Amino acid sequence: MLRVAFAGTPAFALPALDALQGAPYQLVGVLTQPDRPAGRGQGLRASPIKQRALALGLPVAAPVRLGSALERSALQSWAPDLLVVVAYGLLLPPAVLTLPRLGCLNIHASLLPRWRGAAPIQRAILAGDPVTGVTIMQLDAGLDTGPILAQRRVPAGADQTSADLHEILAQAGAELLLEVMAELETGRARPRAQSSEGVTYAAKFDKGTGLIDWSAPAEVIARQVRACNPWPVAHSSLNGEGVRIWRARAVPAATSVVHGPVEPVPVPPGAVVGLISGELLVSTGEGVLAVAELQSASRRRLGAADYCRGHALDGLKFG
């Protein structure tokens, strides 16, 4: 029976770990990131993968790095035939890449070589990609540059958030992983080099990525809102008060003036121009953003209509 070790950290890796647990392989151990401070009290919290692995009774190791023989000792002792890596959070040194007999497989949440790097799901939404997907590849010393074993395309819906696509791609990756492993075990796998064309890099999101520029087109801002949900959450100021915007969509300017009491007069980007059908209409550099859900600092998320019950619309302006 194939001896498989697993390396992963966030919830995105859970479907793959669960799939391996239910497959005819011997899971010999799990690598994950060390416990990190989390929550208001900043107490140490185990990663989702560590929690699941312990619940399954699997051996777990959480080295800070894998550069030394001591840090690799747990993996070495497990003697895996194959290491499956899913959002682990560490680049593997050559000594790890060559340790398993069959090498290291990785699930990456994009159609490589597009969106190599840390935030492929968010970047695909932000860029407006109509299709994304998952890639199973063999790891090498580069950043998501290894040979491709299989890919699966997934439509990126116009209303999907990063959280939505995260769940879909995590499950698709787990299913495709098992197909590739069956081919690898029987010698039918045929890796192919990645194309040198179409390479893009998915830089990590930070809190600044969520700051809205209201002079941008409404469609661009709507993609930003979806890409930043659930983190870092698109944000702005509203009459001097910090607010997060959780759900919004772009509408043509003509739509807002035909279906509601909004005068078709020039207004500056960020100005609130009406409340129609439970959506707060906001002027942008091109078109109108219909904000459906927002949140003031230290308060709960509210639908736009509920939010506006405590705020006069006249003179209300974002940014």
C-alpha positions in Angstrom: 0.0 0.0 0.0 1.3 3.5 -1.0 2.6 5.4 2.0 1.5 9.0 1.8 2.5 12.0 3.9 0.5 15.2 3.8 1.6 18.9 4.2 -1.1 21.6 4.6 -2.3 24.3 6.9 -5.6 26.2 6.1 -9.1 25.0 5.6 -8.5 24.8 1.8 -6.5 21.7 2.4 -9.1 19.8 4.4 -11.0 18.2 1.5 -7.7 16.7 0.2 -6.8 15.3 3.6 -10.2 13.9 4.0 -10.1 12.3 0.5 -6.8 10.7 1.3 -8.1 9.4 4.6 -10.9 7.6 2.7 -8.7 6.3 -0.1 -6.8 3.0 -0.2 -3.5 4.6 0.9 -1.6 4.6 4.2 -1.5 8.1 5.6 1.7 8.1 7.6 1.9 11.6 9.0 0.9 15.3 8.5 3.1 18.4 8.3 1.5 21.8 9.1 2.4 25.3 10.3 3.1 25.9 14.0 0.2 27.1 16.2 -0.4 30.8 15.7 -2.0 33.6 17.9 -5.6 34.1 16.9 -8.9 35.7 18.0 -9.3 38.6 20.4 -7.3 37.0 23.2 -4.5 36.2 20.7 -4.2 32.7 22.2 -2.3 30.0 20.2 -4.6 28.2 17.8 -3.8 25.0 15.9 -4.3 25.1 12.1 -7.4 23.5 10.6 -5.3 20.7 9.2 -3.6 20.0 12.6 -7.0 19.9 14.3 -8.4 17.4 11.7 -5.2 15.3 11.7 -5.3 14.9 15.5 -9.0 14.0 15.3 -8.1 11.3 12.8 -5.3 10.0 15.1 -2.6 10.8 12.6 1.0 11.8 13.6 1.6 15.5 13.3 4.7 17.6 13.0 4.8 21.4 12.9 8.4 22.6 12.2 9.1 26.3 11.7 11.3 25.4 8.7 12.5 22.3 6.9 16.0 23.4 6.3 17.8 21.2 8.8 17.9 17.4 9.2 16.4 17.8 12.7 13.4 19.8 11.2 12.9 17.1 8.6 13.3 14.2 11.1 9.6 13.5 11.5 9.1 13.4 7.7 12.1 11.2 7.3 10.9 8.8 10.0 7.5 8.4 8.2 9.3 7.1 5.1 6.6 8.2 2.6 6.4 7.1 -1.0 4.7 10.3 -1.8 4.2 13.7 -0.2 1.0 15.6 -1.0 1.3 19.4 -0.4 -1.8 21.7 -0.3 -1.4 25.3 0.8 1.3 24.3 3.3 2.9 27.7 3.5 6.6 26.8 3.2 8.7 26.3 0.1 10.2 22.8 0.3 14.0 22.5 0.1 15.6 20.0 -2.3 16.2 17.6 0.5 12.4 17.3 1.0 11.5 17.3 -2.7 13.7 14.2 -3.3 12.8 12.4 0.0 9.7 10.5 -1.2 10.2 7.8 -3.8 7.5 9.3 -6.0 8.2 12.9 -5.3 5.8 15.6 -4.1 2.4 16.5 -5.5 0.7 19.9 -5.1 -2.8 21.2 -5.5 -2.8 24.7 -6.8 -6.0 26.8 -7.1 -5.5 28.1 -10.6 -4.9 27.0 -14.2 -1.1 27.3 -14.2 0.9 29.1 -15.3 -1.7 31.7 -14.7 -1.7 32.9 -11.1 1.4 31.3 -9.6 1.8 32.4 -6.0 -0.1 33.0 -2.7 -3.5 34.3 -3.7 -4.7 32.7 -6.9 -8.4 32.6 -6.1 -8.6 36.3 -5.0 -6.5 37.4 -8.0 -8.6 35.5 -10.5 -11.8 37.3 -9.2 -10.1 40.7 -9.0 -9.0 40.3 -12.6 -12.4 39.2 -13.8 -11.3 35.8 -15.1 -14.4 34.0 -16.4 -12.8 30.6 -15.8 -10.3 29.4 -13.3 -9.6 25.9 -11.9 -7.2 23.6 -10.2 -3.8 22.2 -11.2 -2.1 19.0 -9.9 1.6 19.4 -10.4 4.9 17.9 -9.3 6.8 20.2 -7.1 10.2 21.5 -8.0 12.5 24.2 -6.5 10.6 27.1 -8.1 7.4 28.9 -7.1 4.6 26.9 -8.6 6.7 26.1 -11.7 6.7 22.3 -11.6 5.4 19.9 -14.3 1.6 19.6 -14.7 -0.1 16.3 -14.2 -3.7 17.4 -14.6 -6.0 20.4 -14.6 -9.7 21.0 -14.2 -11.5 24.1 -15.3 -14.1 25.7 -13.1 -16.4 28.7 -14.2 -15.9 31.8 -12.1 -19.4 33.1 -11.6 -20.1 36.8 -11.8 -21.4 36.8 -8.2 -19.0 34.4 -6.5 -16.8 35.6 -3.6 -13.4 34.3 -2.8 -15.1 32.2 0.0 -17.5 30.7 -2.6 -14.8 29.8 -5.0 -12.5 28.6 -2.3 -15.0 25.8 -1.4 -15.6 24.8 -5.0 -11.9 24.6 -5.9 -10.9 22.8 -2.7 -13.3 20.0 -3.5 -12.4 19.9 -7.2 -8.7 19.7 -6.2 -9.3 16.8 -3.8 -11.2 14.8 -6.5 -8.6 15.5 -9.1 -5.8 14.5 -6.7 -7.1 11.0 -6.3 -7.4 10.6 -10.1 -3.8 11.7 -10.5 -2.5 9.5 -7.7 -4.1 6.4 -9.3 -2.3 7.2 -12.5 0.9 7.9 -10.7 0.7 4.6 -8.8 0.2 2.6 -12.0 2.8 4.4 -14.1 0.2 6.1 -16.4 0.9 9.7 -15.2 2.3 11.9 -17.9 3.7 15.2 -16.6 4.1 18.1 -19.0 6.2 21.2 -18.6 4.4 24.5 -17.9 4.1 26.9 -20.8 6.4 30.0 -20.7 3.5 32.0 -22.0 0.6 33.4 -20.0 2.6 33.5 -16.7 1.1 35.7 -14.0 1.8 36.0 -10.3 -0.8 36.1 -7.6 0.6 38.5 -5.0 -0.7 38.0 -1.5 -3.6 40.2 -0.3 -3.1 42.6 2.6 -5.5 45.1 4.3 -4.6 47.8 1.8 -5.9 45.6 -1.1 -9.4 46.2 0.2 -9.3 50.0 0.2 -11.8 51.2 -2.4 -11.0 53.8 -5.0 -14.4 55.2 -5.9 -13.0 56.8 -9.1 -12.6 53.3 -10.5 -15.4 51.7 -12.6 -18.2 50.1 -10.7 -17.4 46.7 -12.2 -13.8 46.9 -10.9 -15.0 47.8 -7.4 -17.6 45.0 -7.4 -14.9 42.5 -8.2 -12.7 43.9 -5.4 -15.6 43.5 -3.0 -16.0 39.8 -4.0 -12.3 39.1 -4.1 -11.8 40.6 -0.6 -14.7 38.5 1.0 -14.0 37.1 3.6 -10.6 38.8 4.0 -9.4 41.5 4.1 -13.0 42.8 3.3 -13.3 45.8 1.0 -13.5 49.0 3.0 -13.9 52.8 2.8 -15.0 55.7 5.0 -18.6 56.9 5.0 -19.0 60.4 6.2 -15.8 60.0 8.2 -16.8 56.6 9.7 -14.9 53.4 8.7 -17.1 50.8 7.0 -16.6 47.4 5.4 -18.6 46.4 2.3 -19.4 42.7 2.2 -21.7 42.5 -0.8 -22.1 44.8 -3.8 -22.8 44.6 -7.6 -22.2 46.9 -10.5 -25.2 48.3 -12.4 -25.2 50.6 -15.4 -25.9 54.2 -14.5 -29.0 54.2 -16.7 -30.6 51.3 -14.8 -30.5 53.2 -11.5 -32.2 56.3 -13.0 -34.9 54.3 -14.8 -36.0 52.2 -11.9 -35.9 54.6 -9.0 -36.0 58.2 -7.8 -32.4 59.1 -8.9 -31.8 62.2 -10.9 -29.5 61.7 -13.9 -27.2 64.6 -12.8 -23.4 64.4 -12.5 -22.3 63.4 -8.9 -18.8 62.9 -7.6 -17.5 59.3 -7.2 -18.5 57.9 -3.8 -21.6 59.9 -3.4 -24.7 58.0 -2.4 -27.4 58.6 -5.0 -30.3 56.6 -3.7 -31.7 53.5 -1.9 -33.6 51.2 -4.2 -34.8 47.6 -3.6 -32.7 47.3 -0.5 -29.5 48.4 -2.2 -27.5 51.6 -1.5 -26.6 53.1 -4.9 -23.2 54.8 -5.0 -21.6 56.8 -7.8 -18.3 55.6 -9.2 -15.9 56.6 -11.9 -18.0 54.7 -14.3 -21.5 53.3 -13.5 -23.1 52.8 -10.1 -22.2 50.3 -7.4 -25.2 48.8 -5.6 -24.1 48.0 -2.1 -26.3 45.3 -0.5 -24.5 44.6 2.8 -22.1 46.7 4.9 -20.7 47.0 8.4 -19.7 49.9 10.6 -16.7 49.5 12.9 -17.3 47.2 15.8 -20.9 46.5 14.7 -22.6 43.6 13.0 -23.1 43.3 9.3 -26.3 44.9 8.0 -28.3 45.0 4.8 -28.2 48.4 3.2 -31.8 49.2 4.0 -31.3 48.4 7.7 -28.1 50.5 7.8 -29.8 53.5 6.3 -32.5 53.5 9.0 -30.0 55.2 11.2 -28.5 57.5 8.5 -29.9 60.3 6.4 -29.1 59.7 2.7 -28.7 63.5 1.9 -25.0 64.3 1.7 -23.9 60.7 2.4 -20.6 60.0 0.7 -18.0 57.3 0.7 -14.3 58.0 0.6 
